[in-house]
Amino acid sequence: MAPPPSLEAPTPSITNPASLSSTDPALKEICGHTDNPDLCVSTVSPLLPSNGVIDATTVLSLEIKACTQHTQDAIAAAKKFATSPGTPPAIATNLGVCSDTYSDALDQLQSATDAIAAHDSHMVNIMLSAAMSDFSSCEDGFMETPGLVSPISSYSDTLMKLTSNCLALSTLVK
């Protein structure tokens, strides 16, 4: 069961390919170690301080920050769609699960950020993996019910890619 057309989520706009050509070469090199380098560059670039050092730890921290912001956006979208008139009850229920699991992911992203500061790479990996599992759990609920379509699948997809980038970047941090 698809959501009414008025409830379909817009695709999160976080990639501007035109701006990638003027990107700092160090950022491109670091993001090149991810499965989604253009996404990495486009989400980290706006967060870079104008006079800061660009190293793997900085890029990882900023990619987690971008992931956190997109998670907050996804939670807001899930809540909006769940409470919109005309949303079928099964979709609203699954969106409630998504809001809960995304909230858990926010806690794990914060724990990963704390672990970076503590130089605990093992805990960074554990927390990022847990966040990825939470993002996946949202869509699992929709896939388990034939015909049920997630109105926030574009958010889930982007969050999975961002978390994948974070996991790849975490392997570069010493």
N, C-alpha and C positions, 0 to 999 in steps of 0.2 A: 504494500500500500504506500503510494508515494504521497508526500506532503502536498497540500494545495500549492499551486504555483506561487502564491503570495508568500509562502513560508520557506521557499528555497533560499539557502544561504548564498550570499555572494562569495565568489572565490576571493580569499584574502589577497590583497594586492601588496606584495612585499618584494617583488622583483621588478626592477626597472632596467632591462638589458642595456638601454642607451647609456646609462650612467656607469656601467661596468668598465668602459674603455678608459676612463680617467682614474681608475682605482689604483691605490698604492700597490706597487709590485710585491712588497712584503706580505700584504694582506692576500693578494692573489696566490702567492706561493703557499702560504699556510692553508688557505681555503682549498687549494688544489689537492690536499690530502683527504678531502671529504668526498662522499658520493654525490653531493649536491653543491658543487663549488660556487655556482652563480647565486644560489640561495644564500650561501654563507656570506659571500661578498656583499650582497644586497641588504642583508639584515644587520651585518656588523658595521658596514661603512658609516651609516648615519649615527652610530653610537660611539665611534672613535673620537677620543679627545683630539683637538687640533694639534697639540704638541706632545702627545704621548708616545710611548714605545709600542711598537707593534710586534708582539711575540705570541707564541702559542698560548700562554696563560691568559694574556689579555684577550685574544680572540675567543678562546673558550669561555671566559667570563662574560664577554659581550654576547656571544651566541646563546648562552644560558639566559641572559637578560632578555634577548629577543624572544626566546622560547617562552619565557615567563609572561611577557606582554601578550603574545599570541594565545597563550593558555587563558589569560584573563579575558581576552576578546572572545574566545570560544565559549567560555562559561557564560558570558553575557548573552551571546547568540543562542546558546542552548536554553537558557532561562526564558529568553524572549519568545523563541519558537514554542517552548513547552506551554506557555501561558497564553499564546495567541488563540483567538476564537477560531474554531474550525480544525484545530490540531487533533487528529485522532488520538484517543486515549493510549493506545499502544506506543505511538511515537512519543507522546508526552512522558510516559513512564520511562522509556529508554533514554530520553533526553535528561531526565532526572538522574539516572545512573551516570550519564556522561558528565553532568555537573559535579557529581560526587567524586568520580574518578579523576576528573581534571583538577578538582580541589586538592585531592591527594597528591597529584603530580606537582602542583605548586609547592607543597611542602617538601617533596623530594628534590625539586629544582633548588629550593633554598638550602637544603642540606648539602647538595652538590656544591653550591657556591661556598658554603661554610667549609667544606672539605678542601676546596681549592686553597682557601686562606690558611688552612692547617697543613697544607702540603701532603694530604692523604689521598693519593691517586686511586688507591683501592676503593675507598669510600665514594669518591667521585664516580667511579665506574658503576658501583652498586646502585647509587641513587639515580643516575641517569638511566640505567637499565630498568629500574623500577618505574620511573616516569614513562618510559617508552611502553612498558607493559600496561600502565594505566591508560595511555592514549589508545592503545590497541583494544582494550576492554570496552571502550565506548562503542566502537564499530561492531564488536563481536555480538552485542545485544541485538543489533539490527540484522546481522547476517543469520542469526539463529531463528529468526521469524521470517518464513518465506513471504516475499512480496513487500516487506517493510523496508523503506528507503530512508536513510539518514539525511535529514536536512542540513547537517553540519559536517558531512563527510569531507568537504574541502578543507575545513579546519583540521580535522583529524589527520588527513593526508599531510598537510603542511607541518603539523606538530611532530608527526613521525619522522619526516625529513629533517626537521630542525634538531630533534633528539639524536638522530643518526649522525648528523654533523657533529654534535657535541661529543658523542662517544668517540668518533674518529679523532677529533681534536684533543680529547683527553689522553690519547696515546702519545701525543707529541709533548705533553707536559712532563717535565722531569722533576 
